[in-house]
Amino acid sequence: MAGFTIGGMGMPKKNYSKVIGANDRLNVAVVGLGRRVHAWPNALAHEDSNANLLYICDVMKHRREETAGLFEEALGYTPTLENDIRTVLDDNEVDAVIIATPDHWQTPGTCYAVEAGKHVYVEKPGSHNPRENELMLGYQKKYGKVIQLGNQRRSARLVNQMIREIHDGLIGEVYMAQTAYSARRGEVPVAEPASVPEGLDWELFQGPAPRQEYKHDTWDYNWHWYGWTWGTAEAGNNAIHAVDLARWALQVDFPERIDTIAHKRHFPDDGWTMYDTMDASFKFPGDKVIKWDCKSRNGHDTYGTQGPIIFGDKGSVKLSGGEYSVYDREGNLVKSESVDGETGATINAAHVSNFLNGIRGKVELNSPVEECLKSTMLCHLANISYRTGKGFDVNTSNGHIYDKEAMELWSRQYEPGWEPKL
């Protein structure tokens, strides 16, 4: 690798990157190299991040090897490739960890990390169940570490501008938000016992989850659809984004009522085991409502956006792609706003930089867990409503459910010895 000179001394790019701003540089590890892996190299390479990547970690060998080049291209060096998150957390040189694992690992991984003295950026939804929200907040309070949730649109300049205008009375008194998700997800295999794929550490993939035999093809993204051991269904996978912005716009916390209609509507004989279609309604104090329309395997874009669409007594605001549009009460377009140069990549970089500079005490976090886990709670409540087949009332101070059967799904079982304990 070609070197260049610093102060008259030839030094390769790898070492140079570790010297500039070293007194302010944070050592980072990325755990989980699935579909979100492309978000991290350029974000960590951004000058505002001032980060040194020590590890990339994943339980699948070929993921570590295949993604190493992405990080080397962006950063100019290759971090250490590691299989086991515990090895990463044992390294006292690591200051912060990005956790982008399946949902069942997110809260335990975060808790283990802050206990080990690390700050954490944890991908959405951040938790597998409502009890894990409480655990994460308890660990943060006990260990005093920075934890940011990876709902990156909180760092988008366009979104922040829209929310400020709504809060300043752009459309009057806001009362409802419509959010949606539509996709063309196809059939998935019926899960059947199979040999563990070469290079996959099945024991570590399961981690805090109760042990079971491997079944094809459950580990690579399809874990979202095979029962509740690993994932949080489409609510935790996608509703979190628009529902979070809707809750922010309406300035509400926990709902007082949740009702859902949800079923598996497509490919009845495939391996998908939970709903692929849901209509969820969250009622909040002050007669405010957030709705989520999920059509995971029907690509009809009913609203022209995933949302949110915010309704007030003087008009509405629709967030769609790279702009938001403002309408009067009659539905006439009043104005539209966009931000030049803002892309998914720049928003990701801004969110990671916000996290790292939050550790340094230079900025306030855009997505602190104590705020944004309230949005995650909405996803968990929708899933519990589906699983019990009924709506229920909710304690608006903490999200607890006024239904004994539903509260039985507040937590989950852990593999003995792996559960986070305060």
C-alpha positions, 0 to 999 in steps of 0.5 A: 500500500502506498505511503505518504509523508507526515512531518518528513516521515513516510507513513502508510495510510493505515497508520496516518488514519490513526494519528490525526486527532488521536486525542479525540479519536474513538475506537469502534467495533461493528457487530453484525454484518448483514444487510445494514453493513453498507451503512457503516464504512463511509459513515465511520470514514467521515471526518466528523466521526473521527473514528478508528475501526478496530473490529468487524464481527459476525457469526458467519465466516463468509460475511466477515471475509466478504465485507472486509474489503468494504471497510478497507476501501473506505478507511484505508485499512482492514480491521480485525475480523472476529467471530465472537462479540465477547472477544470484542467486548473484552478489549479495553481499547474499544470505546464504542460498539455498533450493534446491527444484529438480529433483534434477539441479540440487540438488547442483550448485546447492548447490556453486555457492552455498557457493562463492559464500559462501551458506548452503544449505537444499536440498530432498530428496533433496539429490543425484542420485547417490552421488558428489554426496553426496561432492561436497556434503560436500567443498564444505561442508568447504572453504567452511565454510557451513551446509547443511541438507537439507529432510527437514522431519520432523526438525523435527517435535516429535512425531517428536522425542518419538517418537525420544527414547522409542525411544532410551530403550528404549520398545520394547526393542532395536529391530531392524527398521523398515517404511516404505511409499509408496502412491499413485494416480499415473496415466498420463503422456504418452509423451515425444515431440519438441516445441517448448519451452513458452513462457517456459521456459528449456530451457537453464537447466532442463538446467543441469548435465545433458547437452543433449538436445532438448525432449520433451513433457511432461517438465519439469513434475514429470513429470521424475521419471519420464522416465529418470535424467537429471533425477530419482531415481525414487520412492525419491528422491522419497518413500522419503527421508522415512520411510527417514530416520526409520527410520534415525534410530530404529534408529541405523544409518548405511550398510547392509551389504547391499541387495536390491530387487525392482522393476518397472514394473507399471502402464500398460505403454504410457505414458511412465513409464520406471522402476519404479513398484513396489519392495520394498527391503530394507536390512540393517545391522550388528547384524542391523538391517533397514529395508524400503521397500514402494513402490506408486506407482500402486497406492493400497492403503494396506497398513500404514495409514501411510507409516511408519515402523513400528519394531519392538523386542523388547518392542513396536512404534511406528507413526507415522501422520499426527499421532500415534504409537502404541505397541503391546506384543509381542502387538499391543495398543495401549499408548498414543498420543501427538500434539502439538496444533497441529502441521501440515505448515505449522508443521513446514516453518516450524520446519525453515526457522527451524532452518536460519536460526538454525543460520546465526546459531549459535543452534541445532544443525541438525536435518538437517545434510547430513553426517547426512541424506545417509546416508538419501539414500544408501539411496535411491541404492543402491535405485535402483542395485540396480534398474538393475543387476537385482541386490542387492549388499554395501556398505561400511558405512563409506562406502556404496561398493558391492562390485560393479564393475558397480553402482559404474559408476552411482556418478556421472553425466555432466555438461554440459561446464563445469557439473560441480562441481569441488573 
